Amino acid sequence: MKAYTCNDYRQEMVLIGLRRRLTDPSLSQTEKKELEAQIRKLEMDMGMN
């Protein structure tokens, strides 16, 4: 198990922010797809998938 770093914390906070933005009902379908792609990429970078 690796040590939990400041970068890990930062990535988690970015992920939380992206997920929160995704719940915004005023987002267009294009914006939702872009956010979902960013979330998937970040999750892969973090080893969550």
C-alpha positions in Angstrom: 0.0 0.0 0.0 1.4 3.4 -1.0 1.5 6.4 1.3 -1.4 8.9 1.0 0.1 12.1 -0.5 -1.0 15.7 -1.0 -1.5 14.9 -4.7 -3.9 12.1 -3.7 -5.9 14.5 -1.6 -5.9 17.0 -4.4 -7.1 14.4 -6.9 -9.9 13.4 -4.6 -11.1 17.0 -4.2 -11.1 17.5 -7.9 -13.1 14.3 -8.4 -15.6 15.4 -5.8 -16.0 18.8 -7.5 -16.5 17.2 -10.9 -19.2 14.8 -9.5 -20.9 17.8 -7.8 -20.9 19.7 -11.1 -22.4 16.7 -12.8 -25.5 17.0 -10.7 -26.2 20.5 -12.0 -29.6 20.3 -13.9 -28.7 23.2 -16.1 -25.8 21.4 -17.8 -26.1 20.6 -21.5 -25.7 17.0 -22.7 -22.3 18.0 -24.2 -21.1 19.4 -20.8 -22.3 16.3 -19.0 -20.4 14.0 -21.4 -17.2 16.1 -21.0 -17.5 15.9 -17.2 -18.1 12.2 -17.3 -15.0 11.7 -19.5 -13.0 13.8 -17.0 -14.3 11.8 -14.1 -13.5 8.5 -15.8 -9.9 9.7 -16.7 -9.3 10.9 -13.1 -10.6 7.6 -11.7 -8.3 5.6 -13.9 -5.4 7.9 -12.9 -6.2 7.2 -9.3 -6.5 3.5 -9.9 -10.2 3.3 -9.1 -11.1 1.3 -12.2 
